[in-house]
Amino acid sequence: MAARDMRAAVVLFLVLTVVTGLMYPLAMTGIGQVLFPRQANGSLIRVHGRVVGSALIGQYFRGPGLFWSRPSATSPTPYDAEASSASNLGPDNALLRKHVAARVAALRKADPKERGPIPIDLVTSSGSGLDPDISVAAARYQVARVARATKIPKARLDALIKRYTTPRSLGFLGEPVVNVVKLNLALWGMDGGHFRR
């Protein structure tokens, strides 16, 4: 290869490195910070100036006066953003059936009076293991238990679920979902801040 060709290759390499490795990322970061600052910074949820979570990552809730999130498959701790993964267990897998049975038993134990069908998203994890949302049916399934534990009327809990329900994208993509982290924070405010995880 001629010296002139080598020089051209090195210059092209340096120019592309600066453009794609420095200028483009800085431009995208700047645009994100200006146009979408909340999303660009992780959709953080703050209470009295303190970060308590993200609207994009679920949290583990198991108190009787709280809405429970979708199960998480991350290990060693649930909703670990550094270990995002699905269980990779197929529908015929014995371990998956065991996990689902245990989750069904936990829901039945937490609310023995609720004998209706359990929404599937309360007993199976999502593809990421971090899903902060549950279906509207899964939220409504838990209303009676939360109402008994908090003494908040069911009608107020139904209104709270409606308030934190995100509709279908563009009006037709996906299903309406409820963000459990936001829902429980609002519930905490209604309950005077007395609930326990």
Secondary structure, DSSP 8 states (H G I E B T S, - for coil): --HHHHHHHHHHHHHHHHIIIIIHHHHHHHHHHHH-HHHHTT-EEEETTEEEEETTS------TTS--------SSSTT-GGG-------TT-HHHHHHHHHHHHHHHHH-TT--S---GGGTS--SSS---EEEHHHHHHTHHHHHHHH---HHHHHHHHHHTEE--BTTTBS--EEEHHHHHHHHHHHTTT----
